Amino acid sequence: MVETLPESLPSVMYIISSLDVGGAEKQLLLLASERKKKGADVIVVSLKKNGALRSQFQSNGIDVYDLGINRSIPNPLTLIRLVRLINKYKPKIIHSWMYHADLLATIALSMSRRKNLTSLVWSVRCSNMDFSRYSIMLRCVVWCCIKMSGIPNCITFNSFAGAEIHQSLGYKNRYLKVIGNGVNTELFKPNSLMRKKNRELLNIPSNAFVIINIARVDPMKDHKNLLLALDKLPEVYTIFIGLGTEQFNLGSQMYGLGRRSDINTLLATSDLIVSCSAFGEGSSNALMEGMACGLPAVATDIGDSAYIMGKAGKIVEARNPEKLSSAIQEFLLMPESEIKSYKIAARERMIKMFSLNQLVENYEQLYLSII
């Protein structure tokens, strides 16, 4: 039972690598916006300029600051700007999200006048990353985070898998806590009217079996093996959503829609949510949003996907298109009565275990425990 929260909530400065569309960024938008509604002082600092979600933060009454980092040109003025912001706003807590922000927040706080007055929380948002596929700069940042991991008052992880893997990498802290992602089950819910409308707009037959995959084009998301799996399922219609997915307009039954702001209605258009990450996934927003819309799920066994899904879908081995194809086909051939039971289980699990209210309460209790 969650304790009643005090009327005055602690002020938090959130520092994040960017405000581009992504799972971590969307979770921060949910958390910061809900805290703002409750009357908390909330400030968001992005290491990079602009970002597609910036306007949504601002429209929810949240002050947003850019540090203007250019990935290719490190600039010490960036650190000075952050130190000045910390000194100006005097937050009770600094909560940094993702590796680069964790590192910069730690250094800036140590240089500020708030060094012994402001608590620091890190958030790790991934699991078994394949760092060989990314820049040497990222590897250096992670190495620094490992060495500095004892400094924060708490390190949070959005998955049990992420906590275990980062401890094996060398993360050491007296207070490690897993707080999974949350989903707005009032926004993401079944919608029969939008299902009919979107199928007409996309020219998808009303009786077609439609799967949906929501992921930017990135080695982690493994679109390659999903496409191989779909080669074996010519009767299936597929909707791809995410940065770079326009390239998947590969035929009359594949729709690469790129970035979209109407993901909830497109999920309602579909019959099955598929998450096929090859590595690195911690707690999949897309999987949760799909299940909240009442979709059964097929996911690769990466991060906490099996825990999130429970008995509302099928878990398969990563990077295995044959097993992925077989799992999708199971749902394609499944009797409607059995599919209905999966749909009910999916939405009920999101409401019971991963609600937005639970997400916010978990973080508020964490904040109160470290100030």
C-alpha positions in Angstrom: 0.0 0.0 0.0 1.5 3.3 -1.1 1.6 5.9 1.7 -0.2 9.2 1.3 2.1 11.8 -0.2 2.7 15.2 1.5 1.1 18.3 0.2 4.5 19.9 -0.6 6.4 17.8 -3.1 10.2 18.2 -3.5 11.5 20.3 -6.4 13.3 18.3 -9.1 15.5 19.3 -11.9 15.4 16.6 -14.6 18.5 16.4 -16.8 18.2 14.3 -20.0 20.3 13.7 -23.1 17.7 15.0 -25.5 14.0 15.6 -26.0 13.7 13.6 -29.2 10.9 11.0 -29.4 12.0 7.9 -27.5 11.0 5.6 -24.7 13.0 7.4 -21.9 11.9 10.8 -23.1 8.2 9.8 -23.2 8.5 8.4 -19.7 10.0 11.7 -18.5 7.2 13.6 -20.1 4.6 11.5 -18.3 6.4 11.8 -14.9 7.3 15.5 -15.1 3.8 16.5 -16.4 2.0 14.6 -13.6 4.2 16.1 -11.0 3.6 19.5 -12.4 -0.2 18.9 -12.2 0.2 18.0 -8.5 1.9 21.4 -7.9 5.6 20.3 -7.7 8.4 22.6 -9.0 9.7 20.9 -12.1 12.5 22.0 -14.5 13.8 20.0 -17.4 17.3 20.4 -18.9 18.1 18.8 -22.2 21.8 18.4 -23.2 20.8 18.8 -26.9 18.8 21.6 -28.5 15.2 21.4 -29.4 13.7 17.9 -29.8 10.3 16.8 -31.0 8.9 16.5 -27.4 10.1 20.0 -26.2 6.8 21.7 -27.1 4.8 19.1 -25.2 6.8 19.7 -22.0 6.3 23.4 -22.4 2.6 23.1 -23.2 2.2 21.3 -19.8 3.7 24.3 -18.0 7.2 22.9 -17.6 10.3 25.2 -18.0 12.7 23.6 -20.5 16.4 24.6 -20.9 18.8 23.5 -23.7 22.5 23.2 -23.1 23.2 23.1 -26.8 25.6 20.1 -26.8 27.0 19.1 -30.2 27.9 15.4 -30.1 31.1 15.9 -32.2 32.4 19.0 -30.3 32.6 18.9 -26.5 32.2 22.4 -25.1 33.2 23.2 -21.5 30.7 26.1 -21.6 27.9 23.5 -21.5 29.1 22.4 -18.0 29.2 26.0 -16.8 25.7 26.6 -18.1 24.4 23.6 -16.1 26.2 24.7 -12.9 24.6 28.1 -13.2 21.2 26.6 -13.6 21.7 24.4 -10.5 22.8 27.4 -8.5 19.9 29.5 -9.8 17.0 27.1 -9.2 18.4 25.3 -6.1 16.5 22.0 -6.7 16.0 19.6 -3.8 16.8 16.8 -6.2 18.6 16.4 -9.5 17.3 13.4 -11.5 19.4 12.6 -14.5 18.3 10.2 -17.3 20.6 8.1 -19.4 24.4 7.8 -19.5 25.5 11.2 -20.8 23.1 13.1 -18.5 24.2 11.0 -15.5 27.8 11.9 -16.1 27.3 15.6 -16.7 24.9 16.1 -13.9 27.3 14.5 -11.4 30.2 16.7 -12.5 28.0 19.9 -12.5 26.5 19.3 -9.1 30.0 18.7 -7.6 31.0 22.1 -9.0 27.9 23.9 -7.8 27.1 25.6 -4.5 24.4 22.9 -4.1 27.0 20.1 -3.8 26.0 19.1 -0.2 22.4 20.4 -0.4 20.9 18.7 -3.5 20.3 15.0 -3.8 21.3 13.2 -7.0 19.4 10.3 -8.7 20.6 8.5 -11.8 18.2 6.7 -14.2 19.5 3.8 -16.3 17.1 3.0 -19.1 18.5 0.0 -20.9 19.8 -3.5 -20.3 22.3 -5.6 -22.2 23.6 -3.0 -24.7 25.9 -4.1 -27.5 28.3 -1.2 -27.1 30.4 -2.4 -30.1 27.7 -1.1 -32.4 27.9 2.5 -31.0 30.6 5.2 -30.8 33.7 5.0 -28.7 32.5 8.2 -27.0 29.5 6.3 -25.5 31.8 3.6 -24.3 34.0 6.2 -22.5 30.9 7.8 -21.0 29.7 4.5 -19.6 33.2 3.7 -18.2 33.1 7.1 -16.4 29.7 6.3 -15.0 30.9 3.0 -13.7 33.7 4.7 -11.9 31.4 7.4 -10.5 28.4 5.1 -9.7 29.0 5.4 -5.9 28.3 9.1 -5.9 24.5 9.4 -6.5 22.1 9.1 -3.6 20.3 6.5 -5.7 20.5 4.8 -9.0 17.2 3.7 -10.6 16.7 1.2 -13.4 13.6 0.8 -15.4 14.0 -3.0 -15.5 15.3 -5.8 -13.3 17.4 -7.0 -16.2 19.0 -3.6 -16.5 19.9 -3.5 -12.8 21.5 -7.0 -12.9 23.5 -6.3 -16.1 24.8 -2.9 -14.9 25.9 -4.3 -11.5 27.8 -6.9 -13.5 29.5 -4.1 -15.5 30.6 -2.5 -12.2 27.9 -0.2 -11.1 28.1 0.0 -7.3 25.8 2.1 -5.0 24.3 1.7 -1.6 20.8 2.4 -3.0 19.8 0.6 -6.2 16.1 0.6 -7.1 14.0 -0.7 -10.0 11.1 1.4 -11.0 9.5 0.1 -14.2 7.8 2.2 -16.9 4.2 3.3 -16.7 1.5 3.7 -19.3 -1.5 6.1 -19.5 -4.3 3.6 -19.7 -6.9 6.3 -20.4 -5.1 7.4 -23.5 -4.0 3.9 -24.6 -7.2 1.8 -24.7 -9.3 -0.2 -27.2 -11.1 2.0 -29.7 -13.3 0.2 -32.2 -14.3 3.4 -34.1 -10.6 4.3 -34.8 -9.9 0.7 -35.7 -12.6 0.9 -38.5 -11.6 4.4 -39.6 -7.8 3.8 -39.8 -8.3 0.5 -41.7 -10.3 2.4 -44.3 -7.7 5.1 -44.5 -4.9 2.6 -45.0 -6.9 0.4 -47.3 -6.7 -2.6 -44.9 -9.5 -5.1 -45.1 -11.7 -5.2 -42.0 -11.0 -8.9 -41.5 -7.2 -8.7 -42.1 -4.7 -9.7 -39.4 -2.6 -6.7 -38.6 0.6 -6.6 -36.5 2.2 -3.4 -35.4 5.9 -2.7 -34.5 6.8 0.6 -32.8 10.6 1.3 -32.9 13.0 3.7 -34.4 15.4 2.2 -37.0 18.4 1.2 -34.9 20.5 -2.0 -34.6 18.9 -2.6 -31.1 15.4 -2.8 -32.6 16.3 -5.5 -35.1 13.9 -4.7 -38.0 16.1 -7.0 -40.1 14.9 -10.2 -38.4 11.3 -9.0 -38.2 11.3 -8.6 -42.0 12.7 -12.1 -42.4 9.9 -13.4 -40.1 7.3 -11.6 -42.2 8.6 -13.2 -45.4 7.0 -16.4 -44.1 3.7 -14.7 -43.4 2.4 -13.3 -46.7 -1.2 -12.9 -45.4 -0.2 -10.6 -42.5 -0.5 -6.8 -42.7 2.2 -4.9 -40.9 2.3 -1.3 -39.6 5.8 0.1 -38.7 6.0 3.3 -36.6 9.2 5.1 -35.6 12.0 7.3 -36.9 13.3 5.9 -40.2 10.5 3.4 -40.8 9.3 5.1 -44.0 11.8 2.7 -45.7 9.5 -0.2 -44.9 6.8 0.8 -47.4 7.7 -2.5 -49.2 4.4 -3.6 -50.7 0.6 -3.4 -50.4 0.6 -5.0 -47.0 3.5 -3.1 -45.3 3.0 0.4 -44.0 6.1 2.4 -42.9 4.6 5.5 -41.3 7.6 7.1 -39.6 7.1 9.2 -36.5 3.5 9.5 -35.5 1.6 11.4 -32.8 -1.5 9.2 -33.1 0.1 5.9 -31.9 -2.8 5.1 -29.6 -5.3 5.0 -32.5 -2.9 3.0 -34.7 -2.5 0.5 -32.0 -6.3 0.2 -31.8 -6.2 -0.5 -35.5 -4.0 -3.6 -35.0 -4.4 -7.2 -33.7 -0.9 -7.9 -32.3 1.9 -5.8 -30.9 5.4 -7.2 -31.8 8.6 -6.1 -30.0 11.7 -7.8 -31.5 14.7 -6.0 -29.9 18.0 -7.8 -30.3 19.6 -6.3 -27.2 19.5 -3.4 -24.9 15.7 -3.1 -24.2 14.9 -2.4 -20.6 11.2 -1.8 -20.2 9.4 -1.4 -23.5 7.0 1.5 -23.8 5.6 0.2 -27.0 4.9 -3.2 -25.5 3.0 -1.6 -22.6 1.1 0.8 -24.8 0.0 -2.0 -27.1 -1.1 -4.2 -24.2 -3.0 -1.3 -22.7 -4.9 -1.1 -26.0 -5.9 -4.7 -25.5 -3.4 -6.3 -27.9 -1.8 -9.6 -27.3 2.0 -9.5 -27.6 4.9 -11.3 -29.2 8.3 -10.1 -27.8 11.9 -11.2 -27.8 13.3 -12.3 -24.5 15.3 -9.1 -23.9 15.1 -6.9 -20.8 11.9 -7.2 -18.8 9.7 -8.0 -21.7 8.7 -11.4 -20.3 7.8 -9.9 -16.9 5.8 -7.1 -18.5 3.9 -9.5 -20.7 3.1 -12.1 -18.1 0.6 -14.6 -19.7 -0.7 -12.0 -22.2 1.5 -13.1 -25.1 4.4 -15.2 -26.4 8.1 -14.7 -25.6 10.7 -15.9 -28.2 14.4 -16.0 -28.6 16.1 -12.8 -29.9 17.5 -12.7 -33.4 15.6 -15.8 -34.5 13.2 -15.0 -37.3 11.9 -18.6 -37.5 10.7 -18.5 -33.9 9.4 -15.0 -34.3 7.4 -16.0 -37.3 6.0 -19.1 -35.6 4.8 -17.1 -32.6 3.0 -14.6 -34.8 1.4 -17.4 -36.8 0.1 -18.9 -33.5 -2.0 -15.8 -33.0 -2.9 -15.7 -36.7 -4.4 -19.2 -36.5 -5.8 -18.9 -32.9 -9.6 -19.1 -32.4 -11.3 -15.7 -31.6 -12.4 -16.9 -28.2 -8.8 -17.6 -27.2 -7.5 -14.3 -28.6 -10.1 -12.5 -26.6 -8.8 -13.9 -23.4 -5.3 -12.7 -24.3 -6.7 -9.2 -25.0 -8.4 -9.0 -21.7 -5.3 -10.2 -19.8 -3.1 -7.7 -21.6 -5.1 -4.6 -20.6 -5.9 -5.8 -17.1 -2.2 -6.4 -16.5 -1.3 -2.8 -17.6 -4.0 -1.3 -15.4 -3.1 -3.4 -12.4 0.7 -3.3 -12.5 2.0 -0.5 -14.8 -0.4 2.5 -14.4 0.7 6.1 -14.7 -0.4 6.7 -11.1 1.8 3.9 -9.8 4.7 5.3 -11.8 4.4 8.7 -10.2 3.8 7.4 -6.7 6.9 5.1 -6.9 9.1 8.1 -7.8 7.6 10.4 -5.2 8.3 7.8 -2.5 11.9 7.5 -3.8 12.4 11.3 -3.7 11.1 11.6 -0.2 13.4 8.8 1.0 16.6 10.7 -0.1 16.0 14.3 1.0 
